[in-house]
């Protein structure tokens, strides 16, 4: 299909929205995997759990975004608990914790998935809100409100996390623990407590991402599998631990997928995204925004 | 009387022999094992679970009547997670470890396709379960599909005939990049070409696609008369939503065709009024009366609510119950579990089922296909019960079940007026 200028414009616009969505679903992982080095493959499963909790609150008339925000403290506690368990059983015991931790987090993901199947069944779940199923018309363009919401949430989360990590004492401590854990210990801070806190924040952010997941489309218990590759791709492409980098990497992925879809076909979109990752890692092994 | 120890041993020995002798027929009365995998999780999980309720109902019914050949029937089922990589292993286990007597295929084309070489190699009877063209290249002569479609033509005829009546000249294709949808789309493209329709847009998308806005926008820009979509449940929902947000433009006369998922009650209920105007395939819609189907659906509804699955169950469950009925009829008539004898019987005889009489062609598909193309109309939000009314899905094809003509263009039909 010939790609007119108008279609190209639209492809870029949709790509920006999709990219922001990718960034928003990846930003929690950017903290847990990027900063803390925890092989958190259960991140998408926790996000799906957040989506189901949003759906549950939706049945009582909650707006999905409000539900996502309300779930954040609960997920913070969940995250703290998961990290504590992971630390005590794996991280504390030595250098091969990474590989065994991977198995642990796969286990967590499976438990969440099976738990959701038992509780909700395998049917797709959705939520209702005024901004779902409608679009904003700008000239001949029509932009779905649900993607604009994802766009807003992604920008807000990126800004909030960037400010938190650079302007607060705990935020700076989280960055410090990522850079030099022994040095932090020498300063009298407890790295485990800092990491626990950071993992809690990452999980809380994932609850909001889960709310967005169900705003953007229907969810089912095994949806996490679709997002494992994409979220890790965004975080690694960004450079581990960079929040603005995560947003930029999400945008690159979204725009490239969208343009490839319009030109070569949708089947090539994932190949191009992961090809891009390989090229970037070949040139800059630390990622686009990593140090 | 004083019984010595030796006498006690003799009595015990005699008893053991007597029990042993009487136990022999009991061993012969082992249940007839029917084995299958069923997608109970993953994208076909919702349909698979509903289908399983119906199959279990058949097992209960047949056992209440005394079983088959005087033996109880036992159903052995594993979850294949809608993952085609798992089905060959599951069916090998069913055959070599569980030693099942009869095989039923998993629901769907994608999980079934990989087991076809296995059953052909071992010369086994396989009752197909709503798959499309999986035997097309394998050509196994002991395959019998319960789905009311045969070749690609049987599937598309209704859609294209409705389109041609509206004067359609151009068509756009949107298809998932997997076995089922590709078979469907390729068949449709061939038919479209033969029918003089010009293809103005073709897009295959990966099953992991998150958002369809770009594709719907691209379709709108080429202004096709017909849009044929071949999709799986997750994609179908996302596509319907994107169509509602972006719009496909005033030129599109018909939209839909091969969207899996729009037959499942939870999805129909969730999408509600967004379904209006879509013309899509189906296997059964209310108003098509076959002997026994209404009684079955009433019993099914109660069990489905307990099992937390599709409470109406129009699409798959009656056809899964029919698989059981066909096996029952063949085994009872041949008084055998011999795969060859059963296959011969299924080839030569008309099967009486709750989805009407079925006669098979040489390829194991229905000799007279019966795919329904129906248009959603007047659907409102949040109401399951409305789908029991024939007026919510107006049958455009086949002629013997027709209840109305298509409303076009799609944008007009979508408004629900």
Interface residues (C-beta under 8 A of the other chain):
Chain A: X1 X4 X6 X7 X10 X11 X14 X17 X18 X21 X113 X117 X121 X122 X123 X124 X126 X132 X133 X134 X135 X142 X144 X145 X146 X147 X216 X217 X218 X220 X221 X222 X226 X258 X261 X262 X265 X266 X267 X269 X270
Chain B: X40 X41 X42 X43 X45 X46 X48 X49 X81 X177 X201 X203 X204 X205 X206 X208 X209 X210 X211 X213 X214 X215 X217 X218 X221 X222 X233 X234 X237 X238 X241 X242 X244 X245 X246 X247 X264 X266 X267 X270 X274 X308 X309 X310
